[in-house]
């Protein structure tokens, strides 16, 4: 197994064109045709991820200025620390151009090719050669990164994965029980960190840990007419395209559970190599870190609001479930016509068959929360800013048309969020509910950390449901829209309002598989009558 097999990358090629020429030909994925992050770097937002810690785990690592000769002439990327698994990195060892490119997506300070969050603190760990290393060492590396910055790391990027052929389980499938997948879900919950995982790409790919529950799996988009708005052909097809026989469970999650959460730009992306030369790259490897670094921008906003004691803000803003709900709920699906009825969305995203969200199973079937190829839609970090900036609102009083919340619910119970203003007929409502699968560490030496040789216990996923109901309603007949998957750790509603009126959002704890109390995050976006 060579290192290349473990990279989620396709068509990597050097370019001899100068940066200004390329930049003028192909607009940055960070601009308005991409994830719209550059707007947040500017006044009045001034968000670049200052003091926010994020992480990176890969087979290799980016070079660190002053430590590695490979980057001695290039100061574009500033790193907080580099490691080899759970120890310090050796100088000039394990330095890898792929890892450097991925780091550049997140924290590059180059004026021509900036990262999404150039002010963030990036901690990067290299697992080392795949010949002797596997999922235990990858878990160890992820845990080590999660514990950096005094245990305050908000998101961790995986632009690598493990092929099922290397999984030691007999007849291994994508059932969520590979060691690395369990590790990601355990760490996400215990260390309160959002994992952004590069989605599986191509037959015979590297699907572990894309069968996780608690992170975000990212597919990649390509440009049409200059706009990143199509799921790239190199992404693995959705569950219905060829997910039978040999591929079922090997390339796709078993039982029809959706693998993709979000789409981000990943085709013909311009990045700097360690020697400072320009490189043009394609793959989910470069889409996932845009999600990771977007968390840093949002978390800088959240910490600013906490520091200045703004109303409707609490440390719940740091929760990984909140970040997941905010990013998914604000994603672009169908371009707004200018009347705001489609929530101001900036593009219509289409899948590999040129179908949009309104043609998807996810739109038509309440048991399917996310599209197999598109997830909840295309990352738009400026819309995520708008979603997050609306603040936290509790169900004890009427809520505004846009906002988020984090709390717990007891089995058999429901929580109602009444919307303060009537919703406009013909407008769309987006609502996302996110919660965790419960994975526990079998901690044989009781040191409260994962050690090589230990394993995890999957205690399953409690079943929560999500509804939009008429405000005066008591019975189920009043349900306007619902998301009622029995297998996913997210519920997602995107539906039109048939009639102007008063509505409320309902979260229901339908079925207990582990604990009787379940923490959850909720994000909503609607169009009120003015």
N, C-alpha and C positions, 0 to 999 in steps of 0.2 A: 504494500500500500504506500504509494508515494504521497508526498505532501500535497501535490496538486489536486489529488482526489478529494482532499478534505476542504478545499476552498470552494465557496459558492461563487463561481466566477465563470464568465463566458466571453470569449473573444477579446482577451486583454491584449492591447497592442500599443506600442509607443507611437507618438505623433511628433513630427518634426516641425509643425507649424508653431509660430510664436503665440504666446498667451493672448495678446490683444486681438490678433486675427481670429483665433478660435472663439474668444469671448464674444466678438461682434457677430460671428456667424451663428453660434449656438448659444442662446440665452441661458444663463445659469439656472440650474434646477432650484436654486434658492430664491429666484425671482417670482414675479406674479404668475408666470406660466408653469411654475413648479410648485414649491410648498409655501411660497410667499413669506419667507423668513427675513429677507433683507429689509423689508419694511419695519420689522420689529427692532432691527439694529439701530434705526434712525430715531431722531426726536419725533414725537414726544414719548415714544415707548422706551428707547434706550435699553433694550434687553439683549445681552450677549452671553448670558449664563454665568455672570460673575459669582465666584465663591461656591458655585454648585459643583459637586463632585459627581462624575459619571465614570463608567468603567468599560473596559474592552478585554475580551478573552479571545485568543486565537492560537493557532499552532505556533506562529512566530510573533514578533512584537515590532512596533515602530522603533526606529532609532531615536535616541535622546541626545540633544545637543550637549556637547561637553562630556559625553559618556561614550558615544559611538562614532568612529571615524566616518561611517557611511553618510552621516548628516553634518559633517564638520563645516560644510559650506552653505548650509541651509538652516535658517532659524525660523522657518515658517510655522513649525509645529512645536509648541511648548507643552511638555508633559509634566504632570505632578509627580509621577513615579513609574518605574518599570520593574517588572518581576519575572522570574522564572518559576512558574507554578506558585508556591507559597513562600518563596524566598527571594532575595535580591537578584536582579538580573546580572549576568556576567557581561562585562564590557566587551563590545564587538562580537557578541555571540547571540544567535537567534534573531538577529535583525532581519526583517522581512519586508520587501516592497509592498506586498498586498496589505499587511497590517498598517504600514505607513499611509497608504492610500485611504484606508478605512478611517484611521485617526484624523487624516486631513479633512474628510467629510465633516467630522465633528468639531475640531478645534483649530483648523488652519487660520493663521493670522495674516496670510498673504493678502495684499490688497486686491490683487486681480482675481484670486480664487480663494475667497474666505470660507471658513467652515460655518456650519449652522450656529454653533455657540462658541465663538472664538475666545470668550472669557471663561469658559468652564475649566474645571480641574479634571484632567483625564488620567486615570490610573489604568495601566495596561499590563496584563500578564500573558506570557507565552507558555503554552503547555509543553512545548518541546516536540522532538521527533515522534511521529505517529508510529514508528516501528516498535518502540518500547512503551509508549503511553496510550492510554485509552480513557474511557469515561471516568474512572476513579480520579485520575490526575486532572481531567477537565473540570470535574466537580470541585476538587481541591483549589484549583486556580480561580474558579468563579467565587467560591466562598472567601478566598483571600482578598479579592478585589472588593467584594461586598463589605468587608470589615475595615476598609481604608477610610481615611478622613474621619477618624473616631467613630466608625460605624455608620456614617451618614453619607451613603452613596445612593443617588436617587434613581439611576437607570444604568443597566449594563448591556453592552452590545455583543451579540454573537454573530459574527460573519463567517462562521464555520459550522460544521456539524459532523455527525458520525453516520457512516453507512450501516444499514442493518446487517450487512455481511460481516461486520466486525463485532456485532453485538453477541455476547456469549450465551444468551438465552437460546434454547432450542426453538426452531421455527419462529424466530423473533418477528413481531409485527408492531405496527404503530398503535399500540394500545395504551400508551401513557405510562408504561411500566419499565422502560429502559432506565438504567441507573441515572444517566445524565438528565433525562426528562423529569424524573422524580426529584432530583437535586435542584433543578431550576424552579419547580413549583414549591419545594420546601424553602429554598433560599428567598424566593420572591415574598413569601409570607413572613418568614422569621426575620429576615433582614429588611423587610419593607422596601423592596427595590423592584422596579419594573424592568423585566428582561425584554429586549427587542431582538427577535430571532430572525435571521435571514431565511426566507421561505424556501421550501424544497424546490429544486429547479432541474427539470429534465429527468428522463428515465435512468434508473440506476444511480440516483442522486444520493444526497446525504440528509435523510429526513429526520434523524434524531438530533435535537429535541423539538422538532416542529409539532409533535403530538402533546406539547405542554398545554396546561389549562390557564395558568396564571399570568403568562406573559402576552406579548403581542408578536404575531408572526407577520412578516412583511413580504409582499410580492413587489415586483417592480414594473414601472410604466415606461413607455416610450412616447416620443413626440409625434403628433400629427398637426401640421400647420403651425409648428413651433410650440404647441401646448402639450404638456405631459398629460395625456388623457386616455391612453389605451394600455390595457394589460399587455405587456410585451410577450411576443410569441414564445420566447425561451422559458417562460414560467411553465411549470407543470400544469396540465389542464385540470379543470375542476373534477369533482367526484363523479360526474356523470359521463365524462368523456374518457372511456377506456378504463375506468376503475373497476375492472372485473378480472376474475381469474388470477393470473400471476401477479398483477399489480396491486390487487386489493389487500390492504393491510401492510403492504411493503412500501408503497409510495403514498398511500392515502391513509388517514386516520380510519380505524375500523369503526363500523356502526354509523358512518355518515357524518360524524362530528366534523365541523368545519375547521380547516387548518389555517386559513388566511384571515387576518384581522384587518389589515390596512394595505394600501398600495402607496408606494413613494417612487420618485424618479430613479431610474437605474440604467438607462440606455444612453451610451455616448456621453458619459460624464467626464468633465475635464478635472484632473487632479494633478498634484505635484508629486513626483517621485523623490526618493531620498536625496538624489543628486541635484534636485532643484529643477529638473527638466519636466516638461509637460507630458502627461499621459492621458490617453482617452480610454475609458474603461466601461464595461457593461456587466450588470449582474445584480442579484439581490444583495450581494455583499455591500453594495454602495447605497442601497435603499434603506436597509435596516438602521445604519448609523444616523440617517436623517431623523428617524423617529427617536432614537436615543438622545440626540442632541436637542431635539425639539422639547423634550422633557426639561432640559437644563434652562431653556428660555422661559418656560412656564413656571418652573420652580423659582427662578430669580424674581419673577413677578409675585409669586405667592409669598416668598420670604420678605419682599419689600412691603407687601400689604400687612404682614404680621408685625414687622418692625415699626410701622407707623400706626399700628393699632386701628386698622380700618374695620368698620362694622361688617358683619357677615363673613369674617375670616377666622379660621382656627387652624391649629396644626394638622387637622384632617386634610388640609390642602397638600400635605406632603405624602399622603397615602398612595401606594402604587395602584390601588383599585380606582381611586379618583382620577389619576392620570390616564388610566386605560379608558375609563368611561368618557372623559373629556375629549381625548384624541379620536375615539371612534365616533362619538356623537357629532363632532364638528366636521367630519370628513365630507368631501365633495362627492355628490352622486349625480344630480341632475342640474344643469345650469339654470339659474334664476332668470326670468324674463325681464327683470328690472322692476317688478312690482313687489318684490320681497316675499311672495307667497311660497317660494321654494327656499326660504331661509337665507337668501343672498348667496347661494352656492355659485362658485365661479366657473365650473366646467361640468360637462357631461362625460362621465367615465364610461368606457365601453370595454367589454371583455374580448377574448380572442376570437369569438364568433361575431363580433361587432354588435352585441346585444347590450343595452343599457340596464340600469338597476330596475326600471319599471317593467322590464321583460323577464326579470329573474325569479327564481323559485323563492328567494328570500323575501321578495316583495309580496308574493302571492300566498305564501304558506306560513301561517303563524308559528308552525313548529320549526321553521328554519330561520334563525336570526340573521345569519351572515351569508353573503354570496360565496360560492366555492372559489371563485377566482378573484373577486373584488373585495371580499371582506365587507367592511362597512363603507368602503369608498376610498377616495384618494386623500392622503395627508394634506392638510392645509393648516399650517401652524398659526397663520394670522386668525383664521376662524376659531382655532383652538384657544387662542388668546381671548377672543371675544366670549367664547363659552366659559372659560375659566374665570375671567375678570368679572363676570356677573355675580360671583360670590356664592357662598353656602347658605342655603335656605332650609329651615326645618319645617316638618309637616304640621307643627302645632298651629301655624297660621297660614293664610293664603300666600302662595308663592308667586313671584314674577314670571314673565313669559320665558325667561332663560335663566339657567342657574345649575347648581349641583348640590349634592348632599352626600354625607357618609354617616351611617349609623348601623345599628343591629336590629334584627327582627327575630322573633321567636317562632318556633314551629307551629303551624296551623294558623298563625296570625297574618294580618295584612296591615300595611301602612298606606294611608291616603294622603296625597299632596294636592289640595285644591288650588287650581290656577285662579289668580286674583281677577283677571279680566277675561271676558268671553273671547273665544277663538273665532277667527274670521273664516267664513265659508270658502272652500277652495284652497285654503292654505295647507301647508304640510306641517306635521309635527314629527320631530326626531327625539327619541328617548332611548337611553342606553343604561342597562343595569349590568354591573360587573361584580363578581364575587370569586372567592378562591376555592379550588379543590384543597382538601386538607391532607397534606403529606407530612408525616412525622419522621424524625431521625431515630433509628434504632441505635442509640448512643451507648455502645457497650462499655466504654471507659468513663462515661458520665462527665465528659469535659465540655459538653454543650456545643461541640463542634464536630463537623464531619471529618473522619480520618479514613485513609485508604484501608479497605477491608470491612468497613461498616456499610450498612444499607438503609433503605427507607421503607416505611410502611404507608401504603395508600389507603386512606380511610374514606375515600370516595368524595363525591360532589353532592352537596345538598341541592334540592331542586327548587329554584325560585322562578316565579312567573311575573310578567309585567303587562299592565293593561292601561289603556286610556278609556275612561268611562264618563258617562254623563254625570254632572255634578250632583243632581238630585236623586241619583239612582241608588238602589240598594241591591237589586237582583242582577244576575249575570246577563240578563237580556239587554242591559244598558251598556254593555261592552262595545266600544266603537272600533278599537284596534287592540291586538294582543300579540305577545311574543311568549310562546309556551313550550320552548324546547325542553326535552327531558334529558338531554345529553351534553349541552353546552354550558360553559361557565359565564356566558354573557347572554342577555336578552336584548333585542334591538327592535325598535318600532320606527318605521318611516312611513307615514300614511297621511292621506288627505282628510281634511275635516269636511264632512258632507253638509253640515248645517251650522250656522253661527249659533253659539251657545256657550254655556258654562261647562267646564270639564275638570276632571281630576285624574291624576296619575296614581295608579295602585300597584304596590309591590306586595306579592304574596309568597309566603313560605309554604310551598305545596307539600314537600316530602323530605323527611330527615334521613340522611345516610350516615352522618357522623354526629356532630354536636347539635343540641336543641336550640342554640342561639347562633345566628349567622350574620357576620358583618357584611355590608355591601356598600357599593358606591352607585350613585344615580346622577345622570346628567340629562337635561332636557332643553329643547329649543322649540319655541312655537311663535305664532304670529297673532298678537291680540288685536282686538278692535280698538282703535285710538279714541 
